Amino acid sequence: MEKSIKGTKTEQNLLKAFAGESQARNR
């Protein structure tokens, strides 16, 4: 990831989406 993206809302949104997919797959 680029430093420009780190620490921004975009990164948090990506993390949330990634975590959501992980939990959905685990179920």
C-alpha positions as CSV (number, residue, x, y, z in Angstrom):
1,M,0.0,0.0,0.0
2,E,1.2,3.5,-0.7
3,K,1.9,5.8,2.2
4,S,-0.6,8.3,0.8
5,I,-3.4,5.8,1.4
6,K,-2.2,4.8,4.9
7,G,-4.0,6.5,7.8
8,T,-6.9,7.6,5.6
9,K,-10.5,6.7,5.7
10,T,-10.0,4.7,2.5
11,E,-7.6,2.4,4.3
12,Q,-10.1,1.9,7.1
13,N,-12.9,1.2,4.6
14,L,-10.7,-1.4,2.9
15,L,-9.8,-3.0,6.2
16,K,-13.5,-3.1,7.2
17,A,-14.5,-4.6,3.8
18,F,-11.7,-7.2,4.1
19,A,-12.6,-8.1,7.7
20,G,-16.3,-8.4,6.6
21,E,-15.4,-10.8,3.8
22,S,-13.2,-12.9,6.1
23,Q,-16.1,-13.2,8.7
24,A,-18.6,-14.0,5.9
25,R,-16.3,-16.7,4.5
26,N,-15.7,-18.2,8.0
27,R,-19.5,-18.5,8.3
